[in-house]
Amino acid sequence: MSDWGPVFVAMVLFVLLTPGLFFQVPGHHRCVEFGNFKTSGASVLIHSLLYFGLICVFLLAVKVHLYLG
């Protein structure tokens, strides 16, 4: 049986942490901006570090598993 948990967690986190889609840290004018659909190099770095940290927590510490079939 295939374990789809890591794939699902990675996909959801990728969509939620896309810089500028829902929020952007750091923003252009404020520390956090919501829904501006813009990005910068600093925000890509911050969001990739957040992605790495959260994917490690969900896959290594929480051990999310999803079996289909």
N, CA, C and O atoms as a Tripos MOL2 file, in Angstrom:
@<TRIPOS>MOLECULE
protein
  276   275    69     0     0
PROTEIN
NO_CHARGES

@<TRIPOS>ATOM
      1 N           0.8350   -1.1860    0.0000 N.3       1 MET1
      2 CA          0.0000    0.0000    0.0000 C.3       1 MET1
      3 C           0.8740    1.2410    0.0000 C.2       1 MET1
      4 O           1.9230    1.2770    0.6420 O.2       1 MET1
      5 N           0.4370    2.2390   -0.7140 N.am      2 SER2
      6 CA          1.2020    3.4770   -0.8320 C.3       2 SER2
      7 C           0.8290    4.4510    0.2820 C.2       2 SER2
      8 O          -0.3360    4.5620    0.6630 O.2       2 SER2
      9 N           1.8170    5.1400    0.7870 N.am      3 ASP3
     10 CA          1.6170    6.1530    1.8140 C.3       3 ASP3
     11 C           1.5540    7.5130    1.1290 C.2       3 ASP3
     12 O           2.5720    8.0110    0.6470 O.2       3 ASP3
     13 N           0.3660    8.1200    1.0820 N.am      4 TRP4
     14 CA          0.1720    9.4040    0.4250 C.3       4 TRP4
     15 C           0.2320   10.5620    1.4080 C.2       4 TRP4
     16 O           0.0190   11.7020    0.9950 O.2       4 TRP4
     17 N           0.5040   10.3350    2.6620 N.am      5 GLY5
     18 CA          0.5690   11.4000    3.6650 C.3       5 GLY5
     19 C           1.6130   12.4530    3.3590 C.2       5 GLY5
     20 O           1.2900   13.6410    3.3620 O.2       5 GLY5
     21 N           2.8830   12.0570    3.0870 N.am      6 PRO6
     22 CA          3.8850   13.0720    2.7830 C.3       6 PRO6
     23 C           3.5770   13.8840    1.5200 C.2       6 PRO6
     24 O           3.8800   15.0760    1.4580 O.2       6 PRO6
     25 N           2.9840   13.2460    0.5310 N.am      7 VAL7
     26 CA          2.6350   13.9540   -0.7090 C.3       7 VAL7
     27 C           1.5430   14.9730   -0.4320 C.2       7 VAL7
     28 O           1.6200   16.1130   -0.8910 O.2       7 VAL7
     29 N           0.5310   14.5670    0.3150 N.am      8 PHE8
     30 CA         -0.5760   15.4760    0.6410 C.3       8 PHE8
     31 C          -0.1120   16.6440    1.5000 C.2       8 PHE8
     32 O          -0.4840   17.7880    1.2390 O.2       8 PHE8
     33 N           0.6910   16.3740    2.5170 N.am      9 VAL9
     34 CA          1.1950   17.4370    3.3960 C.3       9 VAL9
     35 C           2.0700   18.4100    2.6110 C.2       9 VAL9
     36 O           1.9500   19.6230    2.7800 O.2       9 VAL9
     37 N           2.9480   17.8910    1.7540 N.am     10 ALA10
     38 CA          3.8310   18.7530    0.9700 C.3      10 ALA10
     39 C           3.0320   19.6300    0.0090 C.2      10 ALA10
     40 O           3.3490   20.8080   -0.1590 O.2      10 ALA10
     41 N           1.9950   19.0680   -0.6260 N.am     11 MET11
     42 CA          1.1850   19.8350   -1.5620 C.3      11 MET11
     43 C           0.4090   20.9440   -0.8490 C.2      11 MET11
     44 O           0.3710   22.0790   -1.3240 O.2      11 MET11
     45 N          -0.2030   20.6210    0.2800 N.am     12 VAL12
     46 CA         -0.9850   21.6200    1.0150 C.3      12 VAL12
     47 C          -0.0850   22.7370    1.5400 C.2      12 VAL12
     48 O          -0.4270   23.9150    1.4330 O.2      12 VAL12
     49 N           1.0610   22.3690    2.1060 N.am     13 LEU13
     50 CA          1.9740   23.3970    2.6050 C.3      13 LEU13
     51 C           2.5300   24.2490    1.4800 C.2      13 LEU13
     52 O           2.7140   25.4530    1.6590 O.2      13 LEU13
     53 N           2.8030   23.6600    0.3280 N.am     14 PHE14
     54 CA          3.3120   24.4300   -0.8050 C.3      14 PHE14
     55 C           2.3040   25.4790   -1.2520 C.2      14 PHE14
     56 O           2.6720   26.6210   -1.5300 O.2      14 PHE14
     57 N           1.0420   25.0980   -1.3220 N.am     15 VAL15
     58 CA          0.0090   26.0510   -1.7440 C.3      15 VAL15
     59 C          -0.1970   27.1190   -0.6760 C.2      15 VAL15
     60 O          -0.2990   28.3010   -1.0030 O.2      15 VAL15
     61 N          -0.2610   26.7250    0.5940 N.am     16 LEU16
     62 CA         -0.5070   27.7000    1.6560 C.3      16 LEU16
     63 C           0.6560   28.6550    1.8740 C.2      16 LEU16
     64 O           0.4500   29.8070    2.2530 O.2      16 LEU16
     65 N           1.8790   28.1830    1.6350 N.am     17 LEU17
     66 CA          3.0510   29.0200    1.9050 C.3      17 LEU17
     67 C           3.6420   29.6570    0.6540 C.2      17 LEU17
     68 O           4.7820   30.1210    0.6860 O.2      17 LEU17
     69 N           2.8990   29.6880   -0.4370 N.am     18 THR18
     70 CA          3.3610   30.4040   -1.6200 C.3      18 THR18
     71 C           3.3830   31.8940   -1.2960 C.2      18 THR18
     72 O           2.3490   32.4540   -0.9320 O.2      18 THR18
     73 N           4.5420   32.5520   -1.4220 N.am     19 PRO19
     74 CA          4.6320   33.9620   -1.0390 C.3      19 PRO19
     75 C           3.6800   34.8390   -1.8510 C.2      19 PRO19
     76 O           3.6780   34.7960   -3.0820 O.2      19 PRO19
     77 N           2.8800   35.6250   -1.1580 N.am     20 GLY20
     78 CA          1.9820   36.5590   -1.8000 C.3      20 GLY20
     79 C           0.6010   36.0060   -2.0770 C.2      20 GLY20
     80 O          -0.3070   36.7850   -2.3680 O.2      20 GLY20
     81 N           0.3980   34.7100   -2.0020 N.am     21 LEU21
     82 CA         -0.9270   34.1570   -2.2920 C.3      21 LEU21
     83 C          -1.8950   34.4650   -1.1540 C.2      21 LEU21
     84 O          -2.9050   35.1350   -1.3700 O.2      21 LEU21
     85 N          -1.6030   33.9890    0.0460 N.am     22 PHE22
     86 CA         -2.4330   34.3040    1.2080 C.3      22 PHE22
     87 C          -1.7790   35.3650    2.0850 C.2      22 PHE22
     88 O          -2.4480   36.2810    2.5640 O.2      22 PHE22
     89 N          -0.4660   35.2400    2.2940 N.am     23 PHE23
     90 CA          0.2630   36.2280    3.0820 C.3      23 PHE23
     91 C           1.6980   36.2750    2.5920 C.2      23 PHE23
     92 O           2.1620   35.3730    1.8940 O.2      23 PHE23
     93 N           2.3950   37.3400    2.9670 N.am     24 GLN24
     94 CA          3.7940   37.5060    2.5930 C.3      24 GLN24
     95 C           4.5650   38.0570    3.7810 C.2      24 GLN24
     96 O           4.2010   39.0860    4.3520 O.2      24 GLN24
     97 N           5.6280   37.3660    4.1430 N.am     25 VAL25
     98 CA          6.5100   37.7930    5.2310 C.3      25 VAL25
     99 C           7.9070   37.9140    4.6640 C.2      25 VAL25
    100 O           8.3340   36.9120    4.0910 O.2      25 VAL25
    101 N           8.6480   38.9260    4.7270 N.am     26 PRO26
    102 CA          8.2620   40.3120    5.0010 C.3      26 PRO26
    103 C           7.5840   40.9300    3.7820 C.2      26 PRO26
    104 O           7.9060   40.5990    2.6410 O.2      26 PRO26
    105 N           6.6580   41.8150    4.0380 N.am     27 GLY27
    106 CA          5.9520   42.4930    2.9540 C.3      27 GLY27
    107 C           6.7410   43.6680    2.4260 C.2      27 GLY27
    108 O           7.8170   43.9880    2.9300 O.2      27 GLY27
    109 N           6.2020   44.3030    1.4130 N.am     28 HIS28
    110 CA          6.8780   45.4710    0.8420 C.3      28 HIS28
    111 C           6.7440   46.7070    1.7280 C.2      28 HIS28
    112 O           7.6810   47.4960    1.8430 O.2      28 HIS28
    113 N           5.5780   46.8750    2.3540 N.am     29 HIS29
    114 CA          5.3390   48.0630    3.1670 C.3      29 HIS29
    115 C           5.1640   47.7560    4.6460 C.2      29 HIS29
    116 O           5.3730   48.6350    5.4830 O.2      29 HIS29
    117 N           4.7830   46.5190    4.9890 N.am     30 ARG30
    118 CA          4.5930   46.1190    6.3820 C.3      30 ARG30
    119 C           5.3330   44.8150    6.6290 C.2      30 ARG30
    120 O           5.8780   44.2120    5.7050 O.2      30 ARG30
    121 N           5.3460   44.3910    7.8810 N.am     31 CYS31
    122 CA          6.0170   43.1370    8.2290 C.3      31 CYS31
    123 C           5.2920   41.9420    7.6180 C.2      31 CYS31
    124 O           5.9270   41.0320    7.0860 O.2      31 CYS31
    125 N           3.9680   41.9460    7.6930 N.am     32 VAL32
    126 CA          3.1430   40.8830    7.1000 C.3      32 VAL32
    127 C           2.0800   41.5440    6.2410 C.2      32 VAL32
    128 O           1.3580   42.4260    6.7050 O.2      32 VAL32
    129 N           1.9850   41.1160    4.9840 N.am     33 GLU33
    130 CA          0.9420   41.6110    4.0910 C.3      33 GLU33
    131 C           0.0960   40.4310    3.6390 C.2      33 GLU33
    132 O           0.6060   39.3260    3.4550 O.2      33 GLU33
    133 N          -1.1810   40.6660    3.4630 N.am     34 PHE34
    134 CA         -2.1060   39.5950    3.1130 C.3      34 PHE34
    135 C          -2.6490   39.8060    1.7070 C.2      34 PHE34
    136 O          -3.1320   40.8890    1.3780 O.2      34 PHE34
    137 N          -2.5700   38.7630    0.8750 N.am     35 GLY35
    138 CA         -3.1920   38.7360   -0.4410 C.3      35 GLY35
    139 C          -2.7370   39.8070   -1.4000 C.2      35 GLY35
    140 O          -3.5710   40.3790   -2.1030 O.2      35 GLY35
    141 N          -1.4400   40.1100   -1.4650 N.am     36 ASN36
    142 CA         -0.9910   41.1560   -2.3730 C.3      36 ASN36
    143 C          -0.5020   40.6160   -3.7140 C.2      36 ASN36
    144 O          -0.2600   41.4030   -4.6290 O.2      36 ASN36
    145 N          -0.3470   39.3030   -3.8630 N.am     37 PHE37
    146 CA          0.0760   38.6360   -5.0940 C.3      37 PHE37
    147 C           1.4090   39.1590   -5.6310 C.2      37 PHE37
    148 O           1.6490   39.1300   -6.8380 O.2      37 PHE37
    149 N           2.2640   39.6300   -4.7440 N.am     38 LYS38
    150 CA          3.6070   40.0720   -5.0980 C.3      38 LYS38
    151 C           4.5960   39.3030   -4.2430 C.2      38 LYS38
    152 O           4.2210   38.7290   -3.2200 O.2      38 LYS38
    153 N           5.8480   39.2860   -4.6500 N.am     39 THR39
    154 CA          6.8530   38.5620   -3.8840 C.3      39 THR39
    155 C           8.1940   39.2750   -4.0000 C.2      39 THR39
    156 O           8.3720   40.1670   -4.8300 O.2      39 THR39
    157 N           9.1180   38.8730   -3.1660 N.am     40 SER40
    158 CA         10.4820   39.4080   -3.2090 C.3      40 SER40
    159 C          11.4300   38.2790   -2.8370 C.2      40 SER40
    160 O          10.9970   37.2100   -2.4050 O.2      40 SER40
    161 N          12.7040   38.5170   -3.0020 N.am     41 GLY41
    162 CA         13.6950   37.4980   -2.6720 C.3      41 GLY41
    163 C          13.7040   37.1520   -1.1940 C.2      41 GLY41
    164 O          13.8650   35.9900   -0.8200 O.2      41 GLY41
    165 N          13.5300   38.1620   -0.3570 N.am     42 ALA42
    166 CA         13.5110   37.9240    1.0910 C.3      42 ALA42
    167 C          12.2970   37.0940    1.4960 C.2      42 ALA42
    168 O          12.4030   36.2190    2.3560 O.2      42 ALA42
    169 N          11.1480   37.3620    0.8840 N.am     43 SER43
    170 CA          9.9570   36.5970    1.2400 C.3      43 SER43
    171 C          10.0520   35.1620    0.7350 C.2      43 SER43
    172 O           9.5370   34.2550    1.3890 O.2      43 SER43
    173 N          10.6920   34.9310   -0.4050 N.am     44 VAL44
    174 CA         10.9020   33.5660   -0.8880 C.3      44 VAL44
    175 C          11.7860   32.8010    0.0890 C.2      44 VAL44
    176 O          11.5220   31.6320    0.3710 O.2      44 VAL44
    177 N          12.8240   33.4370    0.6060 N.am     45 LEU45
    178 CA         13.7060   32.7990    1.5750 C.3      45 LEU45
    179 C          12.9660   32.4800    2.8760 C.2      45 LEU45
    180 O          13.0880   31.3710    3.3980 O.2      45 LEU45
    181 N          12.2120   33.4280    3.3970 N.am     46 ILE46
    182 CA         11.4660   33.2190    4.6450 C.3      46 ILE46
    183 C          10.4230   32.1180    4.4720 C.2      46 ILE46
    184 O          10.2910   31.2520    5.3360 O.2      46 ILE46
    185 N           9.6890   32.1440    3.3730 N.am     47 HIS47
    186 CA          8.6530   31.1420    3.1550 C.3      47 HIS47
    187 C           9.2520   29.7550    2.9230 C.2      47 HIS47
    188 O           8.6520   28.7560    3.3200 O.2      47 HIS47
    189 N          10.4160   29.6780    2.2910 N.am     48 SER48
    190 CA         11.0450   28.3630    2.1120 C.3      48 SER48
    191 C          11.5470   27.8130    3.4440 C.2      48 SER48
    192 O          11.4840   26.6030    3.6660 O.2      48 SER48
    193 N          12.0390   28.6630    4.3290 N.am     49 LEU49
    194 CA         12.4330   28.2100    5.6620 C.3      49 LEU49
    195 C          11.2220   27.7600    6.4800 C.2      49 LEU49
    196 O          11.2970   26.7690    7.2060 O.2      49 LEU49
    197 N          10.1040   28.4860    6.3640 N.am     50 LEU50
    198 CA          8.8700   28.0640    7.0280 C.3      50 LEU50
    199 C           8.3900   26.7250    6.4810 C.2      50 LEU50
    200 O           7.9560   25.8580    7.2390 O.2      50 LEU50
    201 N           8.4690   26.5600    5.1650 N.am     51 TYR51
    202 CA          8.0580   25.3010    4.5280 C.3      51 TYR51
    203 C           8.9140   24.1430    5.0350 C.2      51 TYR51
    204 O           8.3860   23.0890    5.3910 O.2      51 TYR51
    205 N          10.2230   24.3320    5.0670 N.am     52 PHE52
    206 CA         11.1310   23.2850    5.5280 C.3      52 PHE52
    207 C          10.8480   22.9220    6.9820 C.2      52 PHE52
    208 O          10.8000   21.7410    7.3280 O.2      52 PHE52
    209 N          10.6620   23.9190    7.8260 N.am     53 GLY53
    210 CA         10.3860   23.6560    9.2360 C.3      53 GLY53
    211 C           9.0770   22.9190    9.4480 C.2      53 GLY53
    212 O           9.0120   21.9690   10.2280 O.2      53 GLY53
    213 N           8.0320   23.3560    8.7540 N.am     54 LEU54
    214 CA          6.7310   22.7090    8.9270 C.3      54 LEU54
    215 C           6.6950   21.3160    8.3210 C.2      54 LEU54
    216 O           6.0490   20.4270    8.8750 O.2      54 LEU54
    217 N           7.3720   21.1020    7.1960 N.am     55 ILE55
    218 CA          7.3830   19.7660    6.5960 C.3      55 ILE55
    219 C           8.1480   18.8000    7.5060 C.2      55 ILE55
    220 O           7.7830   17.6290    7.6130 O.2      55 ILE55
    221 N           9.1940   19.2830    8.1520 N.am     56 CYS56
    222 CA          9.9240   18.4330    9.1060 C.3      56 CYS56
    223 C           9.0550   18.0880   10.3060 C.2      56 CYS56
    224 O           9.0640   16.9470   10.7690 O.2      56 CYS56
    225 N           8.3110   19.0490   10.8100 N.am     57 VAL57
    226 CA          7.4420   18.7930   11.9570 C.3      57 VAL57
    227 C           6.3650   17.7780   11.5970 C.2      57 VAL57
    228 O           6.1500   16.8190   12.3370 O.2      57 VAL57
    229 N           5.6840   17.9770   10.4670 N.am     58 PHE58
    230 CA          4.5790   17.0940   10.1110 C.3      58 PHE58
    231 C           5.0440   15.7000    9.7040 C.2      58 PHE58
    232 O           4.3640   14.7200   10.0090 O.2      58 PHE58
    233 N           6.1840   15.5840    9.0250 N.am     59 LEU59
    234 CA          6.5990   14.2810    8.5330 C.3      59 LEU59
    235 C           7.4670   13.5120    9.5200 C.2      59 LEU59
    236 O           7.3990   12.2840    9.5660 O.2      59 LEU59
    237 N           8.2750   14.2020   10.3060 N.am     60 LEU60
    238 CA          9.1730   13.5160   11.2240 C.3      60 LEU60
    239 C           8.6250   13.4200   12.6480 C.2      60 LEU60
    240 O           8.7460   12.3770   13.2900 O.2      60 LEU60
    241 N           8.0270   14.4980   13.1390 N.am     61 ALA61
    242 CA          7.5560   14.4900   14.5210 C.3      61 ALA61
    243 C           6.1270   13.9430   14.6400 C.2      61 ALA61
    244 O           5.8530   13.1160   15.5100 O.2      61 ALA61
    245 N           5.2300   14.3960   13.7840 N.am     62 VAL62
    246 CA          3.8360   13.9780   13.8650 C.3      62 VAL62
    247 C           3.6130   12.6580   13.1170 C.2      62 VAL62
    248 O           2.7170   11.8910   13.4700 O.2      62 VAL62
    249 N           4.4190   12.3950   12.0970 N.am     63 LYS63
    250 CA          4.3540   11.1760   11.2770 C.3      63 LYS63
    251 C           2.9700   10.9940   10.6510 C.2      63 LYS63
    252 O           2.2560   10.0340   10.9390 O.2      63 LYS63
    253 N           2.6180   11.9510    9.7860 N.am     64 VAL64
    254 CA          1.3400   11.9160    9.0840 C.3      64 VAL64
    255 C           1.3750   10.8130    8.0360 C.2      64 VAL64
    256 O           2.3010   10.7470    7.2270 O.2      64 VAL64
    257 N           0.3550    9.9380    8.0500 N.am     65 HIS65
    258 CA          0.2320    8.8610    7.0700 C.3      65 HIS65
    259 C          -1.1700    8.8650    6.5060 C.2      65 HIS65
    260 O          -2.1370    9.1300    7.2200 O.2      65 HIS65
    261 N          -1.2790    8.5710    5.2170 N.am     66 LEU66
    262 CA         -2.5690    8.5010    4.5550 C.3      66 LEU66
    263 C          -2.5140    7.3510    3.5570 C.2      66 LEU66
    264 O          -1.8110    7.4260    2.5490 O.2      66 LEU66
    265 N          -3.2470    6.3080    3.8390 N.am     67 TYR67
    266 CA         -3.2640    5.1230    2.9810 C.3      67 TYR67
    267 C          -4.5750    5.0640    2.2130 C.2      67 TYR67
    268 O          -5.6500    5.1340    2.8070 O.2      67 TYR67
    269 N          -4.4880    4.9370    0.9010 N.am     68 LEU68
    270 CA         -5.6720    4.8470    0.0510 C.3      68 LEU68
    271 C          -5.7590    3.4590   -0.5510 C.2      68 LEU68
    272 O          -4.7460    2.8390   -0.8740 O.2      68 LEU68
    273 N          -6.9540    2.9950   -0.6910 N.am     69 GLY69
    274 CA         -7.1500    1.7200   -1.3650 C.3      69 GLY69
    275 C          -7.4640    0.6600   -0.4490 C.2      69 GLY69
    276 O          -7.6580   -0.4820   -0.8680 O.2      69 GLY69
@<TRIPOS>BOND
     1     1     2 1
     2     2     3 1
     3     3     4 2
     4     3     5 am
     5     5     6 1
     6     6     7 1
     7     7     8 2
     8     7     9 am
     9     9    10 1
    10    10    11 1
    11    11    12 2
    12    11    13 am
    13    13    14 1
    14    14    15 1
    15    15    16 2
    16    15    17 am
    17    17    18 1
    18    18    19 1
    19    19    20 2
    20    19    21 am
    21    21    22 1
    22    22    23 1
    23    23    24 2
    24    23    25 am
    25    25    26 1
    26    26    27 1
    27    27    28 2
    28    27    29 am
    29    29    30 1
    30    30    31 1
    31    31    32 2
    32    31    33 am
    33    33    34 1
    34    34    35 1
    35    35    36 2
    36    35    37 am
    37    37    38 1
    38    38    39 1
    39    39    40 2
    40    39    41 am
    41    41    42 1
    42    42    43 1
    43    43    44 2
    44    43    45 am
    45    45    46 1
    46    46    47 1
    47    47    48 2
    48    47    49 am
    49    49    50 1
    50    50    51 1
    51    51    52 2
    52    51    53 am
    53    53    54 1
    54    54    55 1
    55    55    56 2
    56    55    57 am
    57    57    58 1
    58    58    59 1
    59    59    60 2
    60    59    61 am
    61    61    62 1
    62    62    63 1
    63    63    64 2
    64    63    65 am
    65    65    66 1
    66    66    67 1
    67    67    68 2
    68    67    69 am
    69    69    70 1
    70    70    71 1
    71    71    72 2
    72    71    73 am
    73    73    74 1
    74    74    75 1
    75    75    76 2
    76    75    77 am
    77    77    78 1
    78    78    79 1
    79    79    80 2
    80    79    81 am
    81    81    82 1
    82    82    83 1
    83    83    84 2
    84    83    85 am
    85    85    86 1
    86    86    87 1
    87    87    88 2
    88    87    89 am
    89    89    90 1
    90    90    91 1
    91    91    92 2
    92    91    93 am
    93    93    94 1
    94    94    95 1
    95    95    96 2
    96    95    97 am
    97    97    98 1
    98    98    99 1
    99    99   100 2
   100    99   101 am
   101   101   102 1
   102   102   103 1
   103   103   104 2
   104   103   105 am
   105   105   106 1
   106   106   107 1
   107   107   108 2
   108   107   109 am
   109   109   110 1
   110   110   111 1
   111   111   112 2
   112   111   113 am
   113   113   114 1
   114   114   115 1
   115   115   116 2
   116   115   117 am
   117   117   118 1
   118   118   119 1
   119   119   120 2
   120   119   121 am
   121   121   122 1
   122   122   123 1
   123   123   124 2
   124   123   125 am
   125   125   126 1
   126   126   127 1
   127   127   128 2
   128   127   129 am
   129   129   130 1
   130   130   131 1
   131   131   132 2
   132   131   133 am
   133   133   134 1
   134   134   135 1
   135   135   136 2
   136   135   137 am
   137   137   138 1
   138   138   139 1
   139   139   140 2
   140   139   141 am
   141   141   142 1
   142   142   143 1
   143   143   144 2
   144   143   145 am
   145   145   146 1
   146   146   147 1
   147   147   148 2
   148   147   149 am
   149   149   150 1
   150   150   151 1
   151   151   152 2
   152   151   153 am
   153   153   154 1
   154   154   155 1
   155   155   156 2
   156   155   157 am
   157   157   158 1
   158   158   159 1
   159   159   160 2
   160   159   161 am
   161   161   162 1
   162   162   163 1
   163   163   164 2
   164   163   165 am
   165   165   166 1
   166   166   167 1
   167   167   168 2
   168   167   169 am
   169   169   170 1
   170   170   171 1
   171   171   172 2
   172   171   173 am
   173   173   174 1
   174   174   175 1
   175   175   176 2
   176   175   177 am
   177   177   178 1
   178   178   179 1
   179   179   180 2
   180   179   181 am
   181   181   182 1
   182   182   183 1
   183   183   184 2
   184   183   185 am
   185   185   186 1
   186   186   187 1
   187   187   188 2
   188   187   189 am
   189   189   190 1
   190   190   191 1
   191   191   192 2
   192   191   193 am
   193   193   194 1
   194   194   195 1
   195   195   196 2
   196   195   197 am
   197   197   198 1
   198   198   199 1
   199   199   200 2
   200   199   201 am
   201   201   202 1
   202   202   203 1
   203   203   204 2
   204   203   205 am
   205   205   206 1
   206   206   207 1
   207   207   208 2
   208   207   209 am
   209   209   210 1
   210   210   211 1
   211   211   212 2
   212   211   213 am
   213   213   214 1
   214   214   215 1
   215   215   216 2
   216   215   217 am
   217   217   218 1
   218   218   219 1
   219   219   220 2
   220   219   221 am
   221   221   222 1
   222   222   223 1
   223   223   224 2
   224   223   225 am
   225   225   226 1
   226   226   227 1
   227   227   228 2
   228   227   229 am
   229   229   230 1
   230   230   231 1
   231   231   232 2
   232   231   233 am
   233   233   234 1
   234   234   235 1
   235   235   236 2
   236   235   237 am
   237   237   238 1
   238   238   239 1
   239   239   240 2
   240   239   241 am
   241   241   242 1
   242   242   243 1
   243   243   244 2
   244   243   245 am
   245   245   246 1
   246   246   247 1
   247   247   248 2
   248   247   249 am
   249   249   250 1
   250   250   251 1
   251   251   252 2
   252   251   253 am
   253   253   254 1
   254   254   255 1
   255   255   256 2
   256   255   257 am
   257   257   258 1
   258   258   259 1
   259   259   260 2
   260   259   261 am
   261   261   262 1
   262   262   263 1
   263   263   264 2
   264   263   265 am
   265   265   266 1
   266   266   267 1
   267   267   268 2
   268   267   269 am
   269   269   270 1
   270   270   271 1
   271   271   272 2
   272   271   273 am
   273   273   274 1
   274   274   275 1
   275   275   276 2
@<TRIPOS>SUBSTRUCTURE
     1 MET1         2 RESIDUE 1 A MET
     2 SER2         6 RESIDUE 1 A SER
     3 ASP3        10 RESIDUE 1 A ASP
     4 TRP4        14 RESIDUE 1 A TRP
     5 GLY5        18 RESIDUE 1 A GLY
     6 PRO6        22 RESIDUE 1 A PRO
     7 VAL7        26 RESIDUE 1 A VAL
     8 PHE8        30 RESIDUE 1 A PHE
     9 VAL9        34 RESIDUE 1 A VAL
    10 ALA10       38 RESIDUE 1 A ALA
    11 MET11       42 RESIDUE 1 A MET
    12 VAL12       46 RESIDUE 1 A VAL
    13 LEU13       50 RESIDUE 1 A LEU
    14 PHE14       54 RESIDUE 1 A PHE
    15 VAL15       58 RESIDUE 1 A VAL
    16 LEU16       62 RESIDUE 1 A LEU
    17 LEU17       66 RESIDUE 1 A LEU
    18 THR18       70 RESIDUE 1 A THR
    19 PRO19       74 RESIDUE 1 A PRO
    20 GLY20       78 RESIDUE 1 A GLY
    21 LEU21       82 RESIDUE 1 A LEU
    22 PHE22       86 RESIDUE 1 A PHE
    23 PHE23       90 RESIDUE 1 A PHE
    24 GLN24       94 RESIDUE 1 A GLN
    25 VAL25       98 RESIDUE 1 A VAL
    26 PRO26      102 RESIDUE 1 A PRO
    27 GLY27      106 RESIDUE 1 A GLY
    28 HIS28      110 RESIDUE 1 A HIS
    29 HIS29      114 RESIDUE 1 A HIS
    30 ARG30      118 RESIDUE 1 A ARG
    31 CYS31      122 RESIDUE 1 A CYS
    32 VAL32      126 RESIDUE 1 A VAL
    33 GLU33      130 RESIDUE 1 A GLU
    34 PHE34      134 RESIDUE 1 A PHE
    35 GLY35      138 RESIDUE 1 A GLY
    36 ASN36      142 RESIDUE 1 A ASN
    37 PHE37      146 RESIDUE 1 A PHE
    38 LYS38      150 RESIDUE 1 A LYS
    39 THR39      154 RESIDUE 1 A THR
    40 SER40      158 RESIDUE 1 A SER
    41 GLY41      162 RESIDUE 1 A GLY
    42 ALA42      166 RESIDUE 1 A ALA
    43 SER43      170 RESIDUE 1 A SER
    44 VAL44      174 RESIDUE 1 A VAL
    45 LEU45      178 RESIDUE 1 A LEU
    46 ILE46      182 RESIDUE 1 A ILE
    47 HIS47      186 RESIDUE 1 A HIS
    48 SER48      190 RESIDUE 1 A SER
    49 LEU49      194 RESIDUE 1 A LEU
    50 LEU50      198 RESIDUE 1 A LEU
    51 TYR51      202 RESIDUE 1 A TYR
    52 PHE52      206 RESIDUE 1 A PHE
    53 GLY53      210 RESIDUE 1 A GLY
    54 LEU54      214 RESIDUE 1 A LEU
    55 ILE55      218 RESIDUE 1 A ILE
    56 CYS56      222 RESIDUE 1 A CYS
    57 VAL57      226 RESIDUE 1 A VAL
    58 PHE58      230 RESIDUE 1 A PHE
    59 LEU59      234 RESIDUE 1 A LEU
    60 LEU60      238 RESIDUE 1 A LEU
    61 ALA61      242 RESIDUE 1 A ALA
    62 VAL62      246 RESIDUE 1 A VAL
    63 LYS63      250 RESIDUE 1 A LYS
    64 VAL64      254 RESIDUE 1 A VAL
    65 HIS65      258 RESIDUE 1 A HIS
    66 LEU66      262 RESIDUE 1 A LEU
    67 TYR67      266 RESIDUE 1 A TYR
    68 LEU68      270 RESIDUE 1 A LEU
    69 GLY69      274 RESIDUE 1 A GLY
